[in-house]
Amino acid sequence: MRLNRRSFVKTAVGLSCYAAASSTGGEKASRPSVEQLDRAAAQPLLKLDSIASPVRIASIELLRDRRNHFVRTRSSDGAEGIALTNGRAGYLYPMLQQLVIPYFIGKDARQLESLLDGVYVYNSNYKLSGVAFWCCVAWVEFSILDMLGKIARKPLGDLFGGIVRREVPIYVASGNRGTTPEQEIAILVKGIERTGAKAVKFKVGGRMSNNADSMPGRTGGMIRLVRKTLGDKVIIYADANGSYDAPKAIEIGKLLQDHGINMFEEPCPFDYLEETKQVADALDIPVAGGEQETSLHRFRWMIHNDAVQVVQPDLHYNGGFIRATRVARMAAQAGMKIVPHMSGEGTGSIDVLQFASFTPNMGPFQEYKGNIEQTGLWYDPPLRLKDGAINVPAGPGLGVVTDVLRNAKPV
């Protein structure tokens, strides 16, 4: 299977591969200028014409039901929005309650795009910028978007200009590094059988491990065996979680491309942008990255410099749907795809479904983890995983039913 890193496309049989879309001479496509990327990111996103009156935010609170945390926003006239957090709310709540929530109280929720810029400088929050801060902002943004959607009686996708897909194909992701290649492939096979997925992702390296493998010979053995075992009809991604320096990543990347692996995710530590570009420049398969990134300017650098060919903002870590959409628009300007990283267990996967519903330049498969049989019941209509795809929530806002809060208590 000969691969090309320039584009994600769907084939006539409904699977995906990288098309040989670049010139035969291997010349790089012209990259958009920084100014073009800035203009793409700066375009207004939300379509709220149907909400004529101000929506004053009266309260925002963090609620807990056993291991699950929720953020609930209420307006002065009684509208309500609910969002589920990822697992980090249990220890980030002081930042949420002291540094993020106070800024939004009394503001007009319709101005959400500019409020995201305002909370960044409020009380010098920029000094704390990173995953912890932007997670807190994301949860508030999610709940406000849910409230706006319920007021407008529209699903999230319509708030962002229109729905482009109503179901999303998924890939099965394994987080294992303590398995042998044979054990890991058996797990991937079971995942395919359980979900009907046509794509999988496995781990290579030792995770931010300075070139060390998780066990002797595991990465090479896995790479050599996985395509042979799964066959040519399955799309296969490999994730290093920043395990390598550039020379070692290039070595592993060439082994991946020689064995028909379709994407190499985060080969170098996430903030080693120049080294990641070295790897991308040396390989034919696409390099993906950005899951830990919280700076739109660094995303701009990666896109402008072709340091990655697939961008992967996390909807929680990077600050929500609006900021991720700005990344997606920059990527689209460069002809690139976006495959968001997923945090938040099962509900994090559903956040990605929502994002995919209105984002044209999504990659062909999105990450899924969790138990759709449980979390899918939190939505009306319920979500179902069938033939490797999940239906996008169709209810207003995020589509979460208020019944999920029946046992929740304030934190």
Residue pairs with C-beta under 8 A, 6 or more apart in sequence:
1 17
1 227
1 232
1 260
2 20
3 17
3 18
3 257
3 260
3 262
3 284
3 285
3 286
4 18
4 19
4 20
4 21
4 22
4 284
5 18
5 280
5 283
5 284
5 285
5 286
5 287
5 309
6 18
6 19
6 21
6 22
6 29
6 286
6 309
6 335
7 18
7 19
7 21
7 335
7 337
8 16
8 18
8 286
8 310
8 337
8 363
8 364
9 16
9 17
9 18
9 19
9 21
9 364
10 16
10 364
11 17
14 198
15 198
15 233
15 235
15 364
16 199
16 235
16 363
16 364
16 365
17 235
17 262
18 262
18 285
18 286
22 28
22 29
28 306
29 335
31 304
31 305
31 306
31 334
32 40
32 303
32 304
32 333
32 334
33 304
34 300
34 304
36 333
37 300
37 303
37 304
37 330
37 333
37 334
38 300
40 329
40 330
40 332
40 333
41 296
41 300
41 326
41 327
41 329
41 330
42 326
43 329
44 113
45 113
45 160
45 161
45 322
45 325
45 326
46 110
46 112
46 113
46 148
46 159
46 160
46 322
47 158
47 159
47 160
47 161
48 110
48 148
48 152
48 159
50 152
50 154
51 110
51 148
51 151
51 152
54 108
54 110
55 75
55 77
55 79
55 108
55 109
55 110
55 147
55 148
55 151
56 75
56 76
56 77
56 106
56 107
56 108
56 109
57 73
57 74
57 75
57 76
57 104
57 105
57 106
57 107
57 108
57 109
57 144
58 74
58 75
58 76
58 105
59 72
59 73
59 74
59 105
60 71
60 72
60 73
60 74
60 101
60 104
60 105
60 140
60 143
61 71
61 72
61 101
61 410
61 411
62 69
62 70
62 71
62 85
62 89
62 93
62 96
62 97
62 410
62 411
63 69
63 70
63 71
63 72
63 405
63 408
63 409
63 410
63 411
64 70
64 408
64 409
64 410
64 411
65 404
65 405
65 407
65 408
65 409
66 407
67 87
68 84
68 404
68 408
69 84
69 85
69 89
69 90
69 93
69 411
70 82
70 83
70 84
70 85
70 404
70 405
70 408
71 82
71 83
71 85
71 96
71 139
71 140
71 142
71 143
72 80
72 81
72 82
72 143
72 405
73 80
73 81
73 104
73 109
73 140
73 143
73 144
73 146
73 147
74 80
74 81
74 147
75 109
75 147
75 151
79 147
79 150
79 151
80 147
80 150
80 402
81 142
81 143
81 144
81 145
81 146
81 147
81 148
81 149
81 150
81 397
81 398
82 143
82 146
82 398
82 400
82 402
82 404
82 405
83 139
83 140
83 142
83 143
83 145
83 146
83 398
83 400
84 142
84 344
84 347
84 378
84 400
84 404
85 135
85 139
85 316
85 344
86 135
86 316
86 343
86 344
86 345
86 347
86 348
87 343
87 344
87 345
88 132
88 135
88 316
88 343
89 96
89 135
89 139
92 132
92 135
92 136
93 411
95 128
95 132
95 133
95 136
96 136
96 139
96 140
97 411
99 122
99 123
99 125
99 128
99 133
99 136
100 119
100 125
100 133
100 136
100 137
100 140
101 140
102 122
103 115
103 118
103 119
103 122
103 123
104 115
104 119
104 140
104 144
107 115
109 144
109 147
109 148
110 148
112 141
112 144
112 145
112 148
112 322
113 322
116 137
116 141
116 319
116 320
116 322
116 323
119 125
119 137
120 126
120 129
125 133
129 294
129 295
130 294
131 292
131 294
131 317
133 294
134 294
134 316
134 317
134 318
134 319
134 320
134 323
135 316
135 317
135 319
137 319
137 320
138 315
138 316
138 317
138 318
138 319
138 320
139 316
141 319
141 320
141 321
141 322
142 320
142 321
142 351
142 398
145 156
145 159
145 320
145 321
145 397
145 398
146 156
146 397
146 398
146 400
147 397
148 159
148 397
149 155
149 156
149 158
149 159
149 396
149 397
149 398
150 396
150 397
152 158
152 159
152 396
153 396
154 396
154 397
155 163
155 357
155 392
155 393
155 394
155 395
155 396
155 397
155 399
156 321
156 354
156 357
156 358
156 393
156 397
156 398
156 399
157 163
157 164
157 354
157 357
157 358
157 392
158 358
160 321
160 325
160 358
161 358
162 358
163 357
163 358
163 392
164 357
164 358
164 359
164 360
165 356
165 357
165 362
165 392
166 357
166 391
166 392
166 394
167 389
167 390
167 391
167 392
168 352
168 353
168 356
168 357
168 362
168 366
168 389
168 390
168 392
169 197
169 198
169 199
169 364
169 365
169 366
169 388
169 389
170 195
170 197
170 199
170 349
170 365
170 366
170 367
170 368
170 385
170 388
170 389
170 390
171 197
171 198
171 199
171 200
171 201
171 235
171 237
171 365
171 366
171 367
171 368
172 188
172 191
172 192
172 195
172 197
172 199
172 200
172 201
172 368
173 200
173 201
173 239
173 342
173 367
173 368
173 369
174 184
174 187
174 188
174 191
174 200
174 201
174 202
174 203
175 203
176 184
176 187
176 202
176 203
177 203
177 206
177 207
177 214
177 215
177 218
178 214
178 215
179 187
179 218
180 215
180 218
180 221
181 218
181 221
181 222
181 224
181 225
181 226
182 225
184 202
184 222
185 222
185 225
185 226
185 229
185 230
188 200
188 202
188 226
188 230
189 229
189 230
191 197
191 200
192 198
192 200
192 230
192 234
195 368
195 385
195 388
196 385
196 386
196 387
196 388
196 389
197 365
197 368
197 388
198 233
198 234
198 235
198 365
198 388
199 234
199 235
199 236
199 237
199 262
199 364
199 365
200 230
200 234
200 235
200 236
200 237
201 236
201 237
201 238
201 239
201 265
201 367
202 222
202 226
202 236
202 237
202 238
202 239
203 214
203 238
203 239
203 240
203 241
204 219
204 222
204 223
204 238
204 239
204 240
204 243
204 252
204 256
205 211
205 212
205 213
205 214
205 219
205 240
205 241
205 243
205 244
205 252
206 212
206 213
206 214
206 243
207 214
207 241
207 242
207 243
208 241
208 242
208 243
208 269
209 243
210 243
210 245
211 243
211 244
211 245
211 248
212 243
213 219
219 252
220 255
223 238
223 252
223 255
223 256
223 259
223 261
224 255
224 259
226 236
226 259
226 261
227 236
227 259
227 260
227 261
228 259
230 236
232 260
235 262
235 364
235 365
236 260
236 261
236 262
237 261
237 262
237 263
237 264
237 265
237 288
238 256
238 261
238 263
238 264
238 265
239 265
239 266
240 249
240 252
240 264
240 265
240 266
240 267
240 268
241 265
241 266
242 266
242 267
242 268
242 269
242 270
242 272
243 249
243 267
244 252
244 267
244 268
245 268
245 275
246 268
246 272
246 275
246 276
246 278
246 279
249 264
249 267
249 268
249 275
249 279
250 278
250 279
250 282
250 283
252 264
252 267
253 264
253 267
253 279
253 282
253 283
253 285
253 287
254 282
254 283
256 264
256 285
257 283
257 284
257 285
261 285
262 285
262 286
263 285
263 286
263 287
263 288
263 310
264 279
264 283
264 285
264 286
264 287
264 288
265 287
265 288
265 289
265 312
266 276
266 288
266 289
266 291
267 276
267 279
267 287
267 289
268 275
268 276
268 279
269 275
270 289
270 290
270 291
270 292
270 293
271 292
273 298
273 301
273 302
273 307
274 307
276 287
276 289
276 302
276 307
276 308
277 302
277 305
277 306
277 307
279 287
280 287
280 306
280 307
280 308
280 309
281 306
286 308
286 309
286 310
287 307
287 308
287 309
287 310
288 308
288 309
288 310
288 311
288 312
288 339
289 302
289 307
289 308
289 310
289 311
289 312
290 299
290 302
290 308
290 311
290 312
290 313
290 327
290 341
291 312
291 313
291 314
291 317
291 341
292 314
292 317
293 299
293 302
293 313
293 317
293 318
294 317
294 318
294 319
296 323
296 326
296 327
299 311
299 313
299 327
299 330
300 330
301 307
302 308
302 311
303 311
303 330
303 331
303 333
303 334
303 336
304 334
306 334
309 336
309 337
310 336
310 337
310 338
310 339
310 363
311 327
311 328
311 331
311 336
311 337
311 338
311 339
312 338
312 339
312 340
312 341
313 323
313 324
313 327
313 338
313 340
313 341
314 340
314 341
314 342
314 343
315 321
315 324
315 340
315 343
315 348
315 351
315 352
315 355
316 343
316 344
316 348
316 351
317 341
317 343
318 324
318 327
321 354
321 355
324 338
324 340
324 355
325 355
325 359
327 338
328 338
328 359
328 361
331 337
331 338
331 361
332 360
332 361
336 361
337 361
337 362
337 363
338 359
338 361
338 362
338 363
339 362
339 363
339 365
339 366
339 367
340 352
340 355
340 366
340 367
341 367
342 348
342 349
342 351
342 352
342 366
342 367
342 368
342 369
344 351
345 369
345 370
346 369
346 370
346 371
346 372
346 374
346 375
347 370
347 375
347 378
348 369
348 370
349 366
349 367
349 368
349 369
349 370
349 372
349 390
350 375
350 376
350 379
350 383
350 390
350 393
352 366
352 367
353 366
353 383
353 390
353 392
353 393
354 392
354 393
354 398
354 399
355 362
356 362
356 366
356 392
357 392
368 385
368 390
372 383
372 384
372 385
372 390
375 383
376 382
376 383
376 384
376 385
376 390
378 400
378 401
378 404
379 393
379 395
379 399
379 400
379 401
380 395
380 399
380 401
381 391
381 394
381 395
383 390
383 391
383 393
384 390
384 391
393 399
393 400
395 401
